[in-house]
């Protein structure tokens, strides 16, 4: 499973931070950061989701008010 985070879309509500500790607040920029994320496109980051954090990653994606977070299974199908 992997998570994809579009930082440009992020509006800094930080609801994802409350759901999964892989997200942190960058209050200076008014955006969240995905810790350990690799930039795959400008301002788009991806990282693997550990098996014990799959539920947290899904909740983080679901609570994002602007859909800046997407979760994909190992086959590349979008789950959230």
N, CA, C and O atoms as a CHARMM CRD file, in Angstrom:
* protein
*
  320
    1    1 UNK  N      0.84600  -1.16900   0.00000 PROA 1      0.00000
    2    1 UNK  CA     0.00000   0.00000   0.00000 PROA 1      0.00000
    3    1 UNK  C      0.89700   1.23900   0.00000 PROA 1      0.00000
    4    1 UNK  O      1.96800   1.25300   0.60700 PROA 1      0.00000
    5    2 UNK  N      0.43300   2.27300  -0.69400 PROA 2      0.00000
    6    2 UNK  CA     1.17900   3.53300  -0.68300 PROA 2      0.00000
    7    2 UNK  C      0.20800   4.70300  -0.53800 PROA 2      0.00000
    8    2 UNK  O     -0.98000   4.60000  -0.84500 PROA 2      0.00000
    9    3 UNK  N      0.75500   5.80900  -0.06400 PROA 3      0.00000
   10    3 UNK  CA    -0.00700   7.04400   0.06600 PROA 3      0.00000
   11    3 UNK  C      0.60300   8.06600  -0.88000 PROA 3      0.00000
   12    3 UNK  O      1.81700   8.10300  -1.08000 PROA 3      0.00000
   13    4 UNK  N     -0.25700   8.89000  -1.45400 PROA 4      0.00000
   14    4 UNK  CA     0.15800   9.96400  -2.36700 PROA 4      0.00000
   15    4 UNK  C     -0.41900  11.25800  -1.81200 PROA 4      0.00000
   16    4 UNK  O     -1.61600  11.34300  -1.53800 PROA 4      0.00000
   17    5 UNK  N      0.43300  12.26300  -1.64600 PROA 5      0.00000
   18    5 UNK  CA     0.04300  13.52000  -1.02100 PROA 5      0.00000
   19    5 UNK  C      0.38000  14.68100  -1.94600 PROA 5      0.00000
   20    5 UNK  O      1.53500  14.87500  -2.32500 PROA 5      0.00000
   21    6 UNK  N     -0.63800  15.44600  -2.30000 PROA 6      0.00000
   22    6 UNK  CA    -0.46800  16.62500  -3.14200 PROA 6      0.00000
   23    6 UNK  C     -0.37600  17.84300  -2.23000 PROA 6      0.00000
   24    6 UNK  O     -1.38900  18.39200  -1.79600 PROA 6      0.00000
   25    7 UNK  N      0.84300  18.24800  -1.95200 PROA 7      0.00000
   26    7 UNK  CA     1.07600  19.34000  -0.99600 PROA 7      0.00000
   27    7 UNK  C      0.54600  20.67500  -1.52100 PROA 7      0.00000
   28    7 UNK  O      0.14100  21.53500  -0.74000 PROA 7      0.00000
   29    8 UNK  N      0.54900  20.84300  -2.83200 PROA 8      0.00000
   30    8 UNK  CA     0.03400  22.08300  -3.40900 PROA 8      0.00000
   31    8 UNK  C     -1.46100  22.23800  -3.13200 PROA 8      0.00000
   32    8 UNK  O     -1.93800  23.35300  -2.92100 PROA 8      0.00000
   33    9 UNK  N     -2.19600  21.13900  -3.13200 PROA 9      0.00000
   34    9 UNK  CA    -3.63900  21.16300  -2.86400 PROA 9      0.00000
   35    9 UNK  C     -3.93900  21.38500  -1.38400 PROA 9      0.00000
   36    9 UNK  O     -4.98800  21.92900  -1.03900 PROA 9      0.00000
   37   10 UNK  N     -3.03600  20.97300  -0.51900 PROA 10     0.00000
   38   10 UNK  CA    -3.21900  21.07600   0.93100 PROA 10     0.00000
   39   10 UNK  C     -3.52100  22.52000   1.34300 PROA 10     0.00000
   40   10 UNK  O     -2.87900  23.45700   0.86900 PROA 10     0.00000
   41   11 UNK  N     -4.51400  22.68500   2.23800 PROA 11     0.00000
   42   11 UNK  CA    -4.86800  24.01700   2.73900 PROA 11     0.00000
   43   11 UNK  C     -4.51500  24.18800   4.21500 PROA 11     0.00000
   44   11 UNK  O     -4.87800  25.19200   4.82900 PROA 11     0.00000
   45   12 UNK  N     -3.81300  23.21700   4.78100 PROA 12     0.00000
   46   12 UNK  CA    -3.31000  23.35600   6.13900 PROA 12     0.00000
   47   12 UNK  C     -4.33900  23.24000   7.24700 PROA 12     0.00000
   48   12 UNK  O     -4.22100  23.92000   8.26700 PROA 12     0.00000
   49   13 UNK  N     -5.32800  22.40800   7.07700 PROA 13     0.00000
   50   13 UNK  CA    -6.28900  22.16400   8.16200 PROA 13     0.00000
   51   13 UNK  C     -5.70300  21.18800   9.19200 PROA 13     0.00000
   52   13 UNK  O     -6.16300  21.14200  10.33300 PROA 13     0.00000
   53   14 UNK  N     -4.70100  20.41800   8.79500 PROA 14     0.00000
   54   14 UNK  CA    -3.94500  19.50300   9.64100 PROA 14     0.00000
   55   14 UNK  C     -4.77500  18.38400  10.26600 PROA 14     0.00000
   56   14 UNK  O     -4.38600  17.82100  11.29000 PROA 14     0.00000
   57   15 UNK  N     -5.90300  18.06200   9.66400 PROA 15     0.00000
   58   15 UNK  CA    -6.69500  16.94100  10.16700 PROA 15     0.00000
   59   15 UNK  C     -5.94700  15.62600   9.96000 PROA 15     0.00000
   60   15 UNK  O     -6.09700  14.69300  10.74800 PROA 15     0.00000
   61   16 UNK  N     -5.15000  15.55300   8.91100 PROA 16     0.00000
   62   16 UNK  CA    -4.35800  14.35000   8.63900 PROA 16     0.00000
   63   16 UNK  C     -3.34000  14.09800   9.74500 PROA 16     0.00000
   64   16 UNK  O     -3.04400  12.94800  10.07100 PROA 16     0.00000
   65   17 UNK  N     -2.80800  15.17000  10.32000 PROA 17     0.00000
   66   17 UNK  CA    -1.81300  15.06400  11.38400 PROA 17     0.00000
   67   17 UNK  C     -2.40800  14.35000  12.60300 PROA 17     0.00000
   68   17 UNK  O     -1.72400  13.58200  13.27900 PROA 17     0.00000
   69   18 UNK  N     -3.66900  14.61100  12.86600 PROA 18     0.00000
   70   18 UNK  CA    -4.34200  13.97100  13.99700 PROA 18     0.00000
   71   18 UNK  C     -4.60700  12.49100  13.75000 PROA 18     0.00000
   72   18 UNK  O     -4.76500  11.71900  14.69600 PROA 18     0.00000
   73   19 UNK  N     -4.65400  12.09400  12.47700 PROA 19     0.00000
   74   19 UNK  CA    -4.99600  10.71200  12.14000 PROA 19     0.00000
   75   19 UNK  C     -3.79100   9.80000  11.94700 PROA 19     0.00000
   76   19 UNK  O     -3.85700   8.60800  12.24900 PROA 19     0.00000
   77   20 UNK  N     -2.67900  10.36200  11.44000 PROA 20     0.00000
   78   20 UNK  CA    -1.51400   9.51900  11.16100 PROA 20     0.00000
   79   20 UNK  C     -0.24800  10.31900  11.42600 PROA 20     0.00000
   80   20 UNK  O     -0.09000  11.43200  10.92500 PROA 20     0.00000
   81   21 UNK  N      0.64200   9.75100  12.20900 PROA 21     0.00000
   82   21 UNK  CA     1.84900  10.48100  12.58700 PROA 21     0.00000
   83   21 UNK  C      2.86200  10.63500  11.45300 PROA 21     0.00000
   84   21 UNK  O      3.90900  11.24900  11.65600 PROA 21     0.00000
   85   22 UNK  N      2.58300  10.10300  10.28200 PROA 22     0.00000
   86   22 UNK  CA     3.44400  10.33500   9.11700 PROA 22     0.00000
   87   22 UNK  C      3.25100  11.74800   8.57300 PROA 22     0.00000
   88   22 UNK  O      4.08600  12.24400   7.81600 PROA 22     0.00000
   89   23 UNK  N      2.16000  12.39000   8.95600 PROA 23     0.00000
   90   23 UNK  CA     1.92300  13.77800   8.56200 PROA 23     0.00000
   91   23 UNK  C      2.30000  14.69700   9.71600 PROA 23     0.00000
   92   23 UNK  O      1.96500  14.43600  10.87100 PROA 23     0.00000
   93   24 UNK  N      3.00000  15.77400   9.38600 PROA 24     0.00000
   94   24 UNK  CA     3.39800  16.76200  10.38400 PROA 24     0.00000
   95   24 UNK  C      2.97800  18.15100   9.90400 PROA 24     0.00000
   96   24 UNK  O      2.74300  18.37500   8.71700 PROA 24     0.00000
   97   25 UNK  N      2.89300  19.05600  10.84600 PROA 25     0.00000
   98   25 UNK  CA     2.50300  20.43500  10.53100 PROA 25     0.00000
   99   25 UNK  C      3.71500  21.25800  10.13000 PROA 25     0.00000
  100   25 UNK  O      4.74100  21.23200  10.81000 PROA 25     0.00000
  101   26 UNK  N      3.60100  21.98400   9.03500 PROA 26     0.00000
  102   26 UNK  CA     4.57300  23.00700   8.66400 PROA 26     0.00000
  103   26 UNK  C      3.80700  24.31900   8.78400 PROA 26     0.00000
  104   26 UNK  O      3.25500  24.81900   7.80400 PROA 26     0.00000
  105   27 UNK  N      3.77900  24.86500   9.98400 PROA 27     0.00000
  106   27 UNK  CA     2.98300  26.06700  10.23500 PROA 27     0.00000
  107   27 UNK  C      3.52600  27.28900   9.49800 PROA 27     0.00000
  108   27 UNK  O      2.77400  28.21700   9.20000 PROA 27     0.00000
  109   28 UNK  N      4.81700  27.29700   9.20500 PROA 28     0.00000
  110   28 UNK  CA     5.39000  28.42200   8.45800 PROA 28     0.00000
  111   28 UNK  C      4.81100  28.47700   7.04700 PROA 28     0.00000
  112   28 UNK  O      4.52600  29.55800   6.53000 PROA 28     0.00000
  113   29 UNK  N      4.63700  27.31000   6.42400 PROA 29     0.00000
  114   29 UNK  CA     4.10100  27.24100   5.05900 PROA 29     0.00000
  115   29 UNK  C      2.58200  27.11600   5.05000 PROA 29     0.00000
  116   29 UNK  O      1.94100  27.33100   4.02100 PROA 29     0.00000
  117   30 UNK  N      2.00700  26.76500   6.20700 PROA 30     0.00000
  118   30 UNK  CA     0.55800  26.55600   6.25400 PROA 30     0.00000
  119   30 UNK  C      0.13000  25.29900   5.51900 PROA 30     0.00000
  120   30 UNK  O     -0.95800  25.24100   4.94700 PROA 30     0.00000
  121   31 UNK  N      0.99600  24.28900   5.53900 PROA 31     0.00000
  122   31 UNK  CA     0.75900  23.02900   4.83300 PROA 31     0.00000
  123   31 UNK  C      1.20800  21.88000   5.72000 PROA 31     0.00000
  124   31 UNK  O      1.99200  22.06400   6.65100 PROA 31     0.00000
  125   32 UNK  N      0.70100  20.69600   5.41800 PROA 32     0.00000
  126   32 UNK  CA     1.20300  19.49000   6.05600 PROA 32     0.00000
  127   32 UNK  C      2.39900  18.97300   5.26000 PROA 32     0.00000
  128   32 UNK  O      2.57100  19.31000   4.08900 PROA 32     0.00000
  129   33 UNK  N      3.21800  18.15400   5.90800 PROA 33     0.00000
  130   33 UNK  CA     4.32500  17.46500   5.25200 PROA 33     0.00000
  131   33 UNK  C      4.14300  15.97000   5.45900 PROA 33     0.00000
  132   33 UNK  O      3.68200  15.54000   6.51700 PROA 33     0.00000
  133   34 UNK  N      4.49900  15.18400   4.46700 PROA 34     0.00000
  134   34 UNK  CA     4.47600  13.73300   4.55100 PROA 34     0.00000
  135   34 UNK  C      5.89200  13.27100   4.85200 PROA 34     0.00000
  136   34 UNK  O      6.75400  13.28800   3.97300 PROA 34     0.00000
  137   35 UNK  N      6.13600  12.86100   6.08600 PROA 35     0.00000
  138   35 UNK  CA     7.46200  12.43100   6.49400 PROA 35     0.00000
  139   35 UNK  C      7.86800  11.18300   5.71100 PROA 35     0.00000
  140   35 UNK  O      7.09000  10.23800   5.58500 PROA 35     0.00000
  141   36 UNK  N      9.07300  11.19100   5.19800 PROA 36     0.00000
  142   36 UNK  CA     9.58500  10.04900   4.44600 PROA 36     0.00000
  143   36 UNK  C      9.05400   9.96000   3.03000 PROA 36     0.00000
  144   36 UNK  O      9.30300   8.97900   2.33000 PROA 36     0.00000
  145   37 UNK  N      8.32000  10.98200   2.60200 PROA 37     0.00000
  146   37 UNK  CA     7.76300  10.98100   1.25500 PROA 37     0.00000
  147   37 UNK  C      8.80700  11.34500   0.20900 PROA 37     0.00000
  148   37 UNK  O      9.68200  12.17800   0.44700 PROA 37     0.00000
  149   38 UNK  N      8.70300  10.71500  -0.93700 PROA 38     0.00000
  150   38 UNK  CA     9.58400  11.00800  -2.07000 PROA 38     0.00000
  151   38 UNK  C      8.80000  11.85000  -3.07300 PROA 38     0.00000
  152   38 UNK  O      7.68100  11.49700  -3.44200 PROA 38     0.00000
  153   39 UNK  N      9.38600  12.95900  -3.51200 PROA 39     0.00000
  154   39 UNK  CA     8.71800  13.83200  -4.47000 PROA 39     0.00000
  155   39 UNK  C      8.73200  13.16300  -5.84200 PROA 39     0.00000
  156   39 UNK  O      9.79200  12.97000  -6.43700 PROA 39     0.00000
  157   40 UNK  N      7.53900  12.80800  -6.34100 PROA 40     0.00000
  158   40 UNK  CA     7.42300  12.11000  -7.62800 PROA 40     0.00000
  159   40 UNK  C      7.00000  13.04200  -8.75500 PROA 40     0.00000
  160   40 UNK  O      7.17700  12.72400  -9.93100 PROA 40     0.00000
  161   41 UNK  N      6.45100  14.17000  -8.39900 PROA 41     0.00000
  162   41 UNK  CA     6.09300  15.26300  -9.30000 PROA 41     0.00000
  163   41 UNK  C      6.25800  16.52700  -8.46600 PROA 41     0.00000
  164   41 UNK  O      6.36100  16.43500  -7.24200 PROA 41     0.00000
  165   42 UNK  N      6.28500  17.69300  -9.08000 PROA 42     0.00000
  166   42 UNK  CA     6.39600  18.90800  -8.27000 PROA 42     0.00000
  167   42 UNK  C      5.28400  18.98100  -7.21100 PROA 42     0.00000
  168   42 UNK  O      4.09900  18.98000  -7.54200 PROA 42     0.00000
  169   43 UNK  N      5.68000  19.04100  -5.95900 PROA 43     0.00000
  170   43 UNK  CA     4.78400  19.14000  -4.80000 PROA 43     0.00000
  171   43 UNK  C      3.86500  17.93100  -4.59700 PROA 43     0.00000
  172   43 UNK  O      2.85800  18.03600  -3.89600 PROA 43     0.00000
  173   44 UNK  N      4.19900  16.79300  -5.20000 PROA 44     0.00000
  174   44 UNK  CA     3.44600  15.55200  -4.99900 PROA 44     0.00000
  175   44 UNK  C      4.41900  14.52200  -4.42900 PROA 44     0.00000
  176   44 UNK  O      5.46400  14.23800  -5.01300 PROA 44     0.00000
  177   45 UNK  N      4.04400  13.96700  -3.26500 PROA 45     0.00000
  178   45 UNK  CA     4.91600  13.05800  -2.53900 PROA 45     0.00000
  179   45 UNK  C      4.24300  11.70700  -2.34300 PROA 45     0.00000
  180   45 UNK  O      3.02800  11.62500  -2.16400 PROA 45     0.00000
  181   46 UNK  N      5.04900  10.64500  -2.38000 PROA 46     0.00000
  182   46 UNK  CA     4.54600   9.29400  -2.16000 PROA 46     0.00000
  183   46 UNK  C      5.45200   8.57700  -1.17900 PROA 46     0.00000
  184   46 UNK  O      6.64700   8.85800  -1.08400 PROA 46     0.00000
  185   47 UNK  N      4.85500   7.63900  -0.45000 PROA 47     0.00000
  186   47 UNK  CA     5.63300   6.75700   0.40400 PROA 47     0.00000
  187   47 UNK  C      4.84200   5.49400   0.66400 PROA 47     0.00000
  188   47 UNK  O      3.61600   5.47700   0.55200 PROA 47     0.00000
  189   48 UNK  N      5.55000   4.44300   1.01000 PROA 48     0.00000
  190   48 UNK  CA     4.91100   3.18100   1.37600 PROA 48     0.00000
  191   48 UNK  C      4.23800   3.34000   2.73000 PROA 48     0.00000
  192   48 UNK  O      4.68600   4.09900   3.58900 PROA 48     0.00000
  193   49 UNK  N      3.15700   2.60800   2.88800 PROA 49     0.00000
  194   49 UNK  CA     2.43400   2.60800   4.15400 PROA 49     0.00000
  195   49 UNK  C      2.74400   1.29000   4.86500 PROA 49     0.00000
  196   49 UNK  O      2.45700   0.22000   4.32800 PROA 49     0.00000
  197   50 UNK  N      3.32700   1.35400   6.06900 PROA 50     0.00000
  198   50 UNK  CA     3.57900   0.12300   6.81000 PROA 50     0.00000
  199   50 UNK  C      2.26100  -0.59000   7.12200 PROA 50     0.00000
  200   50 UNK  O      1.22200   0.05100   7.28000 PROA 50     0.00000
  201   51 UNK  N      2.31500  -1.90500   7.20700 PROA 51     0.00000
  202   51 UNK  CA     1.09900  -2.69700   7.44100 PROA 51     0.00000
  203   51 UNK  C      0.35900  -2.25900   8.69500 PROA 51     0.00000
  204   51 UNK  O     -0.87100  -2.28600   8.73100 PROA 51     0.00000
  205   52 UNK  N      1.09200  -1.85900   9.71700 PROA 52     0.00000
  206   52 UNK  CA     0.43500  -1.46600  10.96500 PROA 52     0.00000
  207   52 UNK  C     -0.13500  -0.04700  10.93100 PROA 52     0.00000
  208   52 UNK  O     -0.73400   0.40200  11.90800 PROA 52     0.00000
  209   53 UNK  N      0.04700   0.65600   9.81900 PROA 53     0.00000
  210   53 UNK  CA    -0.45900   2.03100   9.70200 PROA 53     0.00000
  211   53 UNK  C     -1.49300   2.17500   8.58400 PROA 53     0.00000
  212   53 UNK  O     -1.90100   3.29100   8.26100 PROA 53     0.00000
  213   54 UNK  N     -1.91600   1.06900   7.99700 PROA 54     0.00000
  214   54 UNK  CA    -2.84400   1.15100   6.86900 PROA 54     0.00000
  215   54 UNK  C     -4.14700   1.84900   7.22900 PROA 54     0.00000
  216   54 UNK  O     -4.63200   2.68300   6.46400 PROA 54     0.00000
  217   55 UNK  N     -4.71200   1.52400   8.36800 PROA 55     0.00000
  218   55 UNK  CA    -5.96700   2.15600   8.79100 PROA 55     0.00000
  219   55 UNK  C     -5.76800   3.65100   9.03800 PROA 55     0.00000
  220   55 UNK  O     -6.61800   4.46200   8.67200 PROA 55     0.00000
  221   56 UNK  N     -4.65000   4.01100   9.65700 PROA 56     0.00000
  222   56 UNK  CA    -4.35000   5.42600   9.91400 PROA 56     0.00000
  223   56 UNK  C     -4.21600   6.20600   8.60900 PROA 56     0.00000
  224   56 UNK  O     -4.71300   7.32600   8.49600 PROA 56     0.00000
  225   57 UNK  N     -3.54600   5.61500   7.63300 PROA 57     0.00000
  226   57 UNK  CA    -3.36900   6.27900   6.33200 PROA 57     0.00000
  227   57 UNK  C     -4.72200   6.49600   5.65200 PROA 57     0.00000
  228   57 UNK  O     -4.97100   7.55400   5.07500 PROA 57     0.00000
  229   58 UNK  N     -5.58400   5.49700   5.72500 PROA 58     0.00000
  230   58 UNK  CA    -6.91900   5.63100   5.12400 PROA 58     0.00000
  231   58 UNK  C     -7.72500   6.71700   5.82400 PROA 58     0.00000
  232   58 UNK  O     -8.40000   7.50600   5.16300 PROA 58     0.00000
  233   59 UNK  N     -7.66200   6.76700   7.15300 PROA 59     0.00000
  234   59 UNK  CA    -8.37900   7.81500   7.87900 PROA 59     0.00000
  235   59 UNK  C     -7.84100   9.19300   7.52900 PROA 59     0.00000
  236   59 UNK  O     -8.61500  10.13800   7.37300 PROA 59     0.00000
  237   60 UNK  N     -6.51900   9.32100   7.40300 PROA 60     0.00000
  238   60 UNK  CA    -5.92700  10.60900   7.03800 PROA 60     0.00000
  239   60 UNK  C     -6.45700  11.07500   5.68600 PROA 60     0.00000
  240   60 UNK  O     -6.75800  12.25400   5.50200 PROA 60     0.00000
  241   61 UNK  N     -6.56800  10.14700   4.74700 PROA 61     0.00000
  242   61 UNK  CA    -7.08400  10.49500   3.41600 PROA 61     0.00000
  243   61 UNK  C     -8.56300  10.89000   3.49700 PROA 61     0.00000
  244   61 UNK  O     -8.99600  11.83400   2.83600 PROA 61     0.00000
  245   62 UNK  N     -9.31800  10.17300   4.29600 PROA 62     0.00000
  246   62 UNK  CA   -10.76000  10.44500   4.38200 PROA 62     0.00000
  247   62 UNK  C    -11.07400  11.79000   5.03800 PROA 62     0.00000
  248   62 UNK  O    -12.05900  12.43500   4.67800 PROA 62     0.00000
  249   63 UNK  N    -10.25200  12.21800   5.99200 PROA 63     0.00000
  250   63 UNK  CA   -10.55900  13.46600   6.69800 PROA 63     0.00000
  251   63 UNK  C    -10.03200  14.70400   5.98600 PROA 63     0.00000
  252   63 UNK  O    -10.37900  15.82300   6.36400 PROA 63     0.00000
  253   64 UNK  N     -9.20400  14.52800   4.96700 PROA 64     0.00000
  254   64 UNK  CA    -8.67500  15.68900   4.24700 PROA 64     0.00000
  255   64 UNK  C     -9.82100  16.41100   3.53700 PROA 64     0.00000
  256   64 UNK  O    -10.48900  15.82300   2.68600 PROA 64     0.00000
  257   65 UNK  N    -10.05300  17.68100   3.88100 PROA 65     0.00000
  258   65 UNK  CA   -11.19200  18.39500   3.30400 PROA 65     0.00000
  259   65 UNK  C    -11.05000  18.73700   1.82400 PROA 65     0.00000
  260   65 UNK  O    -12.03400  19.09100   1.17500 PROA 65     0.00000
  261   66 UNK  N     -9.83500  18.63400   1.28300 PROA 66     0.00000
  262   66 UNK  CA    -9.62300  18.98700  -0.12200 PROA 66     0.00000
  263   66 UNK  C     -9.09500  17.81100  -0.94500 PROA 66     0.00000
  264   66 UNK  O     -8.62800  18.00000  -2.06800 PROA 66     0.00000
  265   67 UNK  N     -9.16600  16.60700  -0.39400 PROA 67     0.00000
  266   67 UNK  CA    -8.73900  15.38600  -1.09600 PROA 67     0.00000
  267   67 UNK  C     -7.30200  15.45700  -1.60300 PROA 67     0.00000
  268   67 UNK  O     -7.00700  15.04300  -2.72400 PROA 67     0.00000
  269   68 UNK  N     -6.41500  15.98600  -0.76700 PROA 68     0.00000
  270   68 UNK  CA    -5.00300  16.07300  -1.13800 PROA 68     0.00000
  271   68 UNK  C     -4.25800  14.76600  -0.88600 PROA 68     0.00000
  272   68 UNK  O     -3.09300  14.63300  -1.25900 PROA 68     0.00000
  273   69 UNK  N     -4.93000  13.79300  -0.25100 PROA 69     0.00000
  274   69 UNK  CA    -4.30500  12.52700   0.11600 PROA 69     0.00000
  275   69 UNK  C     -5.06000  11.38500  -0.55200 PROA 69     0.00000
  276   69 UNK  O     -6.28700  11.31000  -0.48500 PROA 69     0.00000
  277   70 UNK  N     -4.31100  10.50300  -1.19400 PROA 70     0.00000
  278   70 UNK  CA    -4.89300   9.31800  -1.82500 PROA 70     0.00000
  279   70 UNK  C     -4.12800   8.09700  -1.33600 PROA 70     0.00000
  280   70 UNK  O     -2.92300   8.16000  -1.09100 PROA 70     0.00000
  281   71 UNK  N     -4.84200   6.98400  -1.19600 PROA 71     0.00000
  282   71 UNK  CA    -4.23000   5.73100  -0.76700 PROA 71     0.00000
  283   71 UNK  C     -4.47500   4.69200  -1.85400 PROA 71     0.00000
  284   71 UNK  O     -5.58700   4.55100  -2.36200 PROA 71     0.00000
  285   72 UNK  N     -3.41300   3.96500  -2.20000 PROA 72     0.00000
  286   72 UNK  CA    -3.45800   2.95300  -3.25800 PROA 72     0.00000
  287   72 UNK  C     -3.03800   1.59400  -2.70700 PROA 72     0.00000
  288   72 UNK  O     -2.15900   1.50600  -1.85000 PROA 72     0.00000
  289   73 UNK  N     -3.67800   0.53200  -3.21100 PROA 73     0.00000
  290   73 UNK  CA    -3.25500  -0.80600  -2.82700 PROA 73     0.00000
  291   73 UNK  C     -2.03000  -1.20900  -3.63600 PROA 73     0.00000
  292   73 UNK  O     -1.54900  -0.43900  -4.46800 PROA 73     0.00000
  293   74 UNK  N     -1.53300  -2.39400  -3.39800 PROA 74     0.00000
  294   74 UNK  CA    -0.30400  -2.84300  -4.06300 PROA 74     0.00000
  295   74 UNK  C     -0.46500  -3.05800  -5.56400 PROA 74     0.00000
  296   74 UNK  O      0.52500  -3.12900  -6.29200 PROA 74     0.00000
  297   75 UNK  N     -1.70800  -3.16200  -6.02600 PROA 75     0.00000
  298   75 UNK  CA    -1.96400  -3.30000  -7.45600 PROA 75     0.00000
  299   75 UNK  C     -2.11100  -1.95100  -8.15500 PROA 75     0.00000
  300   75 UNK  O     -2.28700  -1.89500  -9.37200 PROA 75     0.00000
  301   76 UNK  N     -2.03900  -0.86100  -7.38100 PROA 76     0.00000
  302   76 UNK  CA    -2.16900   0.47400  -7.94600 PROA 76     0.00000
  303   76 UNK  C     -3.59900   0.99000  -8.01000 PROA 76     0.00000
  304   76 UNK  O     -3.85400   2.04600  -8.58700 PROA 76     0.00000
  305   77 UNK  N     -4.53900   0.24400  -7.41400 PROA 77     0.00000
  306   77 UNK  CA    -5.93900   0.69500  -7.39000 PROA 77     0.00000
  307   77 UNK  C     -6.15000   1.65100  -6.22100 PROA 77     0.00000
  308   77 UNK  O     -5.69700   1.39000  -5.10600 PROA 77     0.00000
  309   78 UNK  N     -6.83700   2.75500  -6.48200 PROA 78     0.00000
  310   78 UNK  CA    -7.08600   3.73900  -5.44300 PROA 78     0.00000
  311   78 UNK  C     -8.15000   3.21600  -4.47000 PROA 78     0.00000
  312   78 UNK  O     -9.23800   2.80200  -4.87200 PROA 78     0.00000
  313   79 UNK  N     -7.80300   3.24800  -3.19000 PROA 79     0.00000
  314   79 UNK  CA    -8.71700   2.82000  -2.13600 PROA 79     0.00000
  315   79 UNK  C     -9.47900   3.98700  -1.54000 PROA 79     0.00000
  316   79 UNK  O    -10.67000   3.88100  -1.24800 PROA 79     0.00000
  317   80 UNK  N     -8.78600   5.10100  -1.36200 PROA 80     0.00000
  318   80 UNK  CA    -9.37700   6.30900  -0.78000 PROA 80     0.00000
  319   80 UNK  C     -8.87800   7.49800  -1.56400 PROA 80     0.00000
  320   80 UNK  O     -9.24000   8.63500  -1.26000 PROA 80     0.00000
